[in-house]
Structures are given as C-alpha cells and as structure tokens.
Amino acid sequence: MAGVIQTTVRRSMPASLLLRVRHRSPGLANGLVGGALAAGLGLAAFTVLVMLLWVSSPYPDSGPGGALHVAAALWLLAHGAELVRVDTLSGAPAPMGVPPLLLAVVPVWLLHRAARDTAEGGARDNAPLMPGRTAWAGVVLGYLAVAAPAALYAAGGALRPSWAWTALCVPLVALVAAGTGVWTAYGRPSGPLEQVLGAVLPRGARHLVLGPDGRPGVAARAAAAGATVLVAGGAVVLTVSLGWHFGETRRTFGRLTEGWSGWLAVLLLCVTLLPNAAVWAAAYALGPGFLLGTGVAVTPLGARAAPLLPPFPLLAAVPDPGAGTALHGTVVALPLTAGVVVGWFVGRGSVTGGGRFGVWTTGRTAGAAAFAAGLCGVLMALLAGLAGGPLGTAALARFGPVWWQVGLATAVWLGLTAAATALTVRAWRLRRSHRRGERRADRVVAPRRRPALPRPPQRERLPRGTWFKRKPGRSAPVPAPVAADEPYLLLDDDGDDRAHGAPDDLRDLRDGTDPFGLRPRPEPLDDLPTASPPAAPGDTEPRPPG
C-alpha cells in the first residue's frame, strides 16, 4: 500500500506542472503570434507602398532589392529610429531623423490592436481575461523577434538605421503601444497610472495630483483637449499659409520632378509630413517657432533666411525673411483659445467632477488648471521632439522645433489663461445653480418626495503590486419576477410532459393527486370546518357542526 501511495504522489507532481503549463503557455504563444503578425503587417504595408512607387517611377535608380531595403528602413523610421545615408556627394554619412508622424500611426495602431486582442483572448461575457503581463510580454517579444531581422536587412541598403536609435526607439514604441492595448482590454483602470504617478511625484505634490475628488481625470481630459486644439489650430495656420503662398507651392512640384508618377510621390511625401508641419505651425503660434538649420529660427517676431533649403511644397509655407508684422502676431489667438478650452474643462469639472466630495475650492480649481497646463506642455514637448530632427550635418543638424521650448511655452500660455477661465466658469456655474434654487424656492407647489438614492461606494483601488484586474463581464440575464401567490415549480410548464419524458409522479403532483396514495391536504382558509360549540357535561355524542 505504501508503494502505491508513493507512486501516486510522484505522478501528481508532473501532472500539476503540465496542467500549469497548459493554462499558461497558450497566452504567451498567442501574444508571440500577435506581435509577430503586427510587425509583419506593418512591414507589408510599407513594402507595398514603396514597391508601387518604384514600379511607377520611369527612372528607378535601383532594383527591387533596393526598394525592399528602403521599405524596411522607412518602417524603422516610423518608430522614431534615425537613419544614415551613406551615398552622399561629399562621401560623409548624413543622418536623417525626421520621422513622418502619419507613418508612425501604422505600427502604433497595429501593436495596440494586437495587445488588446491578445489580452481579451476571444473572451465573451464572463470569461476571464488573459493575465496582463503575459499578453504584454508576448506581444512585445513577438514584435521584436521580427524587428531584429528587419533591422539587419535594412543595414545593407543605402539608408541604414542607426543602431543606437533603433535599439532605443523600437522596443520603447512596442512597450508603450502594447501596454496601452492591454490597459484598454482591462477597461482602462486607474490603478497603473496612480501607481506610476505615486512613485514619480514627490510626496508633497501627491495629494494635489492624486486627490480622490477626480482631479487627475479632469486634468488629463483638459490637457488632451488643449493639445488637440493646438495641433488642429496649427493645421489651420498651415493651410492659410499654403494658400497665401499658393504660387510658390505649385512651382516647387515642377522643380523637384517631372511626370505624374514623380508628382504623386512628392504629394504622398507631403501628406505623410502634414502632422509634422501642423506641430511646427503650433510651435510657431506658441512663440518659440522652429529651426530651419543651425541658428536659423523662424518665430512670429521675425524669420531669418535659410539659403540651403530645397524646393519643397511644405517649406513654401514658411514666412518670408524679415521682421514680423501684425498679421504674424494674430497667431497668438491659438494658444489663448487652447487655454480657454482647458480652463472650461477644468471649471466644469470643479462643479460636477467632485462627486460626493462636493464643489472644489478656488485653490483646488486653480491647481487643477495649472496641472492640466503642465500635462499639455508635456504632450506638446513630446510631439515637438518627434516632429523634428536632423536632416544632415553642419547647418542641417537641427531641423524643426525645440522640444523643451515648446513645452515651457505651452505650460506658461495655458497656465495663465486656463486658471482665469476655470475660476470664471466655476463661479458662473455656481451662480446659475444658486439662481435655479431660488426660483424653485419661490414657487408655491408642494415639494415632491424623491426616494433616497443609495450612497455610491468608494472607488476600489487595486492592491499594491497588481496593475491589471479582470475586465468586468457583461451582466447575466435577470430572471423574470415571480408573483407572491404563484407557487415555485422546479420544471417548466410550457412543454408537453409526456413529450419531454416527464415521470408520472411529477405529472400527478402538478394535477393535484398524490402518487403515494396519501390524502391531499386541504387548502388553507378555504375548506376549514367551522368550530362546533362546546359539549355539555352530560353529552356523550358529538354534535354536528353548526
């Protein structure tokens, strides 16, 4: 017997390990496949675009192998990696580090979708989600497993990736995009963001940022709205400038290339660089402007001439060299508008976003507006850093806006305007609510008694060390209510009992007969006999009921 027990114990350990691997390995495998598929689809999209341009070009300077090398290099450039051109006229390698922001949408969107679908795992209703770390690690590893051979292949072309920038940018984009995908699959919980901010912020500023009255959420939404207004306004400024210099813009197409295929290639390049140009225009409206080479700044106060610029359609929108005029100063309306939008979001949230904590004080409202302006400055600094970069050496080593200047100018412009607007909106909404209360008090109608609503529970925070929790499933169907006088039946009474094979005993129970031959119990309060009068002392026979 002891030998049997010992053998049984030894066999249970591998079985538990196999069961554990069986439950964990599919998640990691699905993540690896999803990440590799996202990288493959991105490479395929860039390859199709480059091959179409190569086929339509009347004078291609290389074969299909060169076009494939260019496609792989552009795919790495979309991640922010810097490229190096080796076949220059001077013989010295020239860096090219201006990534088209429109092309960056492709890998980011594919990574986000792959991570979200992997975390969900085809789960429906109340099915559990895949562990967040497993899905995140699987997608990132699968993506990098395809990105490494692609970088090695691109190194053999005319545009070679910089290994330092490639090793930094590609994994960083994969980590951030996949993390947002897993975060979306879990319902966008606030636990990860609060843990990161709590670890980064100093102790004295944590209560200002991570307050329980909804300030972080209101500030984040206001910052996103402000950045959107700035970029959209930059696009409007760019469009107006292109229309003002329409003649020069049209002439640059003829200077660069000839034929419809060349014009189409230049047009596609301009379209992919439109978000970059919108960010440049927003930086111009904020004040710091942008650089068209080392020491060549373009601001609303004035612009210096840049003789090394090639004839490019988007560069035709650059203001003419010279001192700024009153027309150039009208772009100041853009940061003012963005500040008003940020202040409106914060002011509205100060009255309605506090929940059970009530209306924010003026100090909290102004602090939330300043915090939102700071977040918007961080977003604009990030966009400005991605929208620019080097286009060569010496004079073209710095091209585009300076990221820290754009971030600081955004925080200053929006901080002053948003604080004043937020306090004004807060006072106006409070005054309107008080006026409504006075009107209702003047009425002579009877007050309506409204049922007391249950107090909302406090927000449940995730335990320390766990970033993701399971996504709440869909609510199960609520059964139909049963009347108070309706008996509860174990079986449905819709179908035929004999057709469904119901036993005779159950049918007898439903018909009211007893299958055991016992006398049925009378219905309460219906068939009860009336009480008979008490018997006399001499009576020996029972009297009939009266």
N, C-alpha and C positions, 0 to 999 in steps of 0.2 A: 504493500500500500504506500509505503514511504517513497518507493521508487516511482510509482505512478504520480504521486503528488509533485515530486521533484521535476519530473518530465513536463508536467502540465505548467508549472511555474516557469520553466525555461522557455517553453513555447509561447507564453503570453507576452514576453518582452518584445520579440521581433514583431509579433502581431500588432502591438501598440505602436511601435515605430513605423510599421508600414501604414497603419491607419493614419498616423500623424502626417506622414509624407503624402499620402493620398489626398488629405484635406488641404495641404499647403502648396504642393507643387503645381496644381493647375492654375492657381492665382499668379504665381511667378511666371509660369510658362505663357499664360495669356498676356501678361504685361510685356514680356520679351517680344512676343509676336506683334503686339500692338505698337510698341516703339519702333521695331524694325519696319513695320508696314508704314508708319507715319514718315519715317526717313525715306523709304523707297518712293512713296507717293510724291514727296517734295522734290526729290531728285528727278523723278519722271516728269513733273510739271516744268521744271527748269530746262530739262533736256528737250522737251517738245517745243518750247518757246524758242530756244537757241537754234534748234535744227530747222524750224520754219524760217527763221531769218537767214540762216546760212543757205538754204535751198533757194530762197527768193533773191538772194544777192547776185547781181550779174558778175561781180569780180571778187569772189571769195579768196582771201589770202592764205587759206589753209584748207586741209581736207576734213573729212568727218571726224577724224581723231582730234584735231584741234578744236572743233566745235564742241565735242564732248568734254574736253578739258576746260573750256570756257564755262560750260554749264555747271560742272562741279565747282569751279571757282566762284561763280555767282551764287550758288547755293550756300557756300560758306560765307560769302559776303553778306547775305541776307541775315545771318546770325550775328553780324557785327564784327566778324573777323577781318583783319586788314590784309589786303592783297599787295603783292610786289610785282611790278612789271620789269622784266629783265631786258627786253629788246627795245631799248630807248636809243635815241640819236646820239646821246653823249656816252652811252655804254654803261653808265652807272644805274643801278636799280632804283626805281622810283616807286614809292608807296602810293597806294590808292585805298583810302579808308573812309569814303563817304558811302555808307550803305543806304540804298533806296528803302525808305520806310514802308512803302507799299509792298515790296517783295518780302519784307520781314513778317508780314501778316500770314504768309503761307505756312512756314514752319511752326509759328506760334499756334496758329489755329489747329493744325494737324496734331501737334503734341497735346494740346488741351483736349481735343476730342478723344484721342487715344487713351489718355489717362482717365477721363471721365467714364468712357465706355468700359474700360478695364475694371475700374472700381465698382461700377454697377454690376458688371458681370451678367447682364441679361436678367437681373433680378426684377421680379414683379411682385406687386402687392407687399406682403410682409416678409419676403425672402431677405435673408441677411446680406449685407454688402461685403465685398472683399475687404480685408484689412488694408487701411490706407497706406501704411509703409510698404506693404508687399506690392501693391499696384504701382506706387510711386517709383520704387526701386526697379521693378520690372520694366516699366516704360522707359526710364532713363537709360538703363543698361542696354536694352534693345536698340534704342536710338543711337547711342554712342558706338554700338557694335557695327552699325552701318556708316556712321560719320567718319570713323577712323580710316577705313579703306578708301572712302571718297576723298579725304584729305591727302592721302598718299597718292592717289591717282591724279588729283589736281596739281600736285607738286611737279609733275612732268610737263606742264604746259607753259604758255607764255605768261599767264597770270598765276603766280604761285602764292599760296597762302603763307602768311607769317605764322610760324609755329607757336610763338608765344601768345599771340592774339587768338589763334584757333584753340589752343588748349584752355584758354580762359573763357572765351565767349560761347562756344558751342555747348560745353557742359552747363554753363550758367543759364543759358536760354532753356535748355532741356529741363533743368531742375525747377526753374520758376514756372514754366508753362505747364509741366506735368503736375506740379504742386497745386496750381490753380484748378486744374481739371479734377483732381481728387477732392479738393475743397468744395468744388461745385457739386460733385456727386454726393457728398455728405450733407448737403443742404446749407453750405456756407456758414459753418458755426463760427462764433466769435472767440472761441477758446484759443485757437492758434495765434490769432492776431493779438489778443490780450497778453498771452504768454511772451510773445516776442517783444511787444512794447514794454511790458513789465521788466524784462531783462535788459533792455537797451536804455530806457529812460532813467534819469536819476530819481532818487527816492522822493525828493521834494516836488517833482513835477508829475509823479504818477497819479496823484489824486485829481490833478487838473485835467489830465488826458483820459484816464480810465475811470471817470466818475460813473456811478450807477444810474445817472439820470439821462442817459442817451447821448451825451456829448460826443463821444467818438464817432458814432454813426452819423450824426448830423454834420459834424465837421468833415467827414470823409465824403459824404454826398455833396456838400457845398464845394469842396476842393475839386472834385471831379467835374462839377458844373462849371466852375471857374476856368479850369483848363480847357474844357470843351469850347467855351465862349472865346477864349484867347486864340485857339487854333482855328476855329471857324472864322473869327474876325480876321486872322492872318490870311486865310484863303480869300476873303473878300478884298482885302488890301492888295493881294497879289493879282486878283482878277482886274481890279481897277487900274493897276499899274501896267499890266499887259495890254489892256485896251488903250491906255494913254500912249504907249509905245508900240502900237499895232504895226506900223510900217517897218520899224526895225525888227520886230519879231518875225514878220513874214519874210524879210530879206535874209535872215540867218539860215532858213531852211535851204535856200539856194546856194549859200556859201559852203555849207557842210557837205552836201551830197547832191547827186542827180538821180532822177528816176523815182518812180513811185515806191520801189522797194526800199531805197535809202530814206525817203521821206517817212515811210511807215516805221522804219527802225528808229529814226530820231523822234517821231511822235510817241512811240511806245516808251522810249527812254524818258521823255518829258513827263509822261503820265506816271511812271514809277517814281519820279522825283517830285511830284506835286506835294505830297505831305512834307517833304523836306523844305520845299520853298514856302509852304504855309507856316512852318515853325520859324523860318528865317524872318518872314514878314511880321510874325508876332513878336519876335525879339527886337525887330526894328521899332515896332509901336511901343514896346516897353521902355525903350531908351538906349540900352547897350548896343543894339544893332548887330551887325555881323562883320566878319573879316573876309576880304577877297584876296588874301595873301598876307604875308608878314608885314604888319604896320599899315595896312590899307583898311581902314574902318569906314563903315557906312552907317550913319546914325541920322536921326531927324535934324540934328543941328548942322550937319554937313557931310559930304562924301568926298573922298579922295579918288583920283584917277588911278585905274589899275590897267596898265598897258599890256599885261601878259594874259588877259582873259581871252579865251577862244570865242568865236561867234556861236553862241548857244541861245536858243529861244528864251529859256527862263532867265538867263542873265540880262536879256534886254529890258526886263522889268526893273533893273537897278536904277535908282535915281541918278540924274546927271551930276557930274562933279561940280562942287561948289558949295556955298553956304546954304543952309536950309531956309525955306520960306514959310510963310504962314500956312500954305497948303500942306507942307510936310508936317507941320505941327498939329494938324487935325487928327493924326493917328493917335493922339493922346486919349481920344474918346474910347478907344478899345479897352485899355486897362481900367478906365473908370467904369465902363459898362460891366466888365468882369467883376470888379469889386462890388458893384451894386447887386449883381446876381448872387455872389457869395454871401453878402450881408442879408439878402432876402431869405435865402435858405436857412441861415442861422437864426434870424429873427423869427421866422415861422416855427422853427424847431424849439426855440426858447419858450414858446407858449404851449405848443402841442406835443413836443417831443419828450417832456419831462415825465409824463405818465403819472404815477402815484406820488412822485416827488414834487409835483406842483410846478409852478412857473419859476424859471430861472431868475436869479438876481441880475442886476445890471453888470456886476463884476463877472459873473459866470458867462453872461452873454458876450461881453467884450472879449473875454478869454477864449471862448469858443470861436469867435470870429478871427482872432489872431492865430489860433491853432489851425483853422481852415486855410488861412492865407499862407501859413508855413507849409502845409501839405501841398497846396497848389504850387508853391515855389519849388518844392522837391520834384513834383511831376514835370514842371516846365524845364527844370535843370536837366532832368533825365532825357527829355525829348530833345533839348538843345544839344546835349552831348552825343546823342545818336544821330542827329541830323547833320552834323559836321564831321570834319576830319581832314587829313592831308590829301592832297592831290598831286604831290610831287615833293621835290626837295627845295631848299633855299626859300625863294619867295612864295612858293605854293605849299609850304609846310603846314600852314594854318589856314583853314578854309571853313567858314561858317561861323555861327555864334559861339561865344564863350559861355560854357555851361554855368559856371558859378556866378557870373554877372547877371545872366538871365534869371537864375533862381533868386538872387538877392533883390533884383528889381521887382520881380513878381511879388515877393513877400512884402516889400515896402509899399508898393502901389495898392495891393489888395488889402493889406493890413489896415491902412488908414481908412480907405473907403468902406471896407466891409464892416468895420467896427461901428462907424457912424450909421451906416444903413441898418445894421442889425438892431441897434438900440432904437432907431426910429420905427422900424417895423414892429418891434416888441411893444413900444408904447402905443402905437396905433391900434394893434390888435387887442391889447388890454383895454383901451378906451372904448373900442367898439363893443367888446363883450360886456363892459360895465353899462354902456348905454342900453344894450338889449335887456340887461337885467332890470334897469329902472323902468323900461316900458312894460315889462311883464308885471312889475310890482304895481303899476298904476291901474292895471285892469281890475275889474270887479268880478271876474269869473272865479269860480271855485277852483282851487288847485287840484290837479289830477294826482292821484296817488299812484306812483310808479313802483313796481316791485323792486326791491333792493337787489342789486346785482352782486354776485359773489366777488370777493376781493381777488384781483389777479395774483397768482403766486409769484414769488420772487424768481428771477431768472436763475436757472440752474447752471452752475459753472462746471466745466469739465474737471475731473480730478487731475492733479498735477502729474505730468509725465505722459498723458494721453492726449493726443492732438485731435483725433477724429473719433466720433461715435457713430453708431449706426443711424442711417437715414430713417426717419420715421415713416413707416409704411402707410399705405392707404387704409382708411378706416374700414373695418369689416361691416358688412350689411347689418343694419339693426333689425332684429326680428319684429314682426308685427305685434302690436299690443294686444293683450288678451283681456277680455271683459271680466269684470269681477264675478259675475254669475255664470260664467262659462267654464265647464269642467276641463281640466287639462288631460289631453289624450296623448299617449305615447306614440301612436301611429296616426298617419294622416288619414282623413276620412274621405278623400276625394275619389280615389280609385275603387275598383271592384275588389272586395275582399277575396273572393274565390279566384278571380283572375290573377291576383298577386300571391296567391298561395297562403292566405292567412288561415291559421288554425281555427277549428270550430269553437274552441273555448273563447278566443278573443271575440269572435262574432257573437257568441252568446252574451259576453259581457257588454257589448255595445247594444244588443237588443234588450237588455234588462234581465235576462234569465240567468240563473246560476248554474254553471256546469257541474258543481259539486252536489247538487240536489238540496242545498240549504234553502231555507225560507228567506225570501228577499226582505231587506229592512224597509219599513215604510218611510215615506218622505217626511222630513221634519215639518211640524206645524201645519200639516195638511190632514193626515189620517189619524191624529192622536185622539183617543177616546176622551170624552168629557168625564170629569171627575164625578163619581157617584156619591150620594150623601152618606154620611157615616151610619153604620148599622146600629140598631137598638141593642140594648144588653140582652134581650130575650130572643132576638132573631137568630135563627140557625141557618137560614138560606140567604144567599146573596141576592140583593135586589138588582133588578135591571137598571141600567144607566138611565137617568132622566133625560 
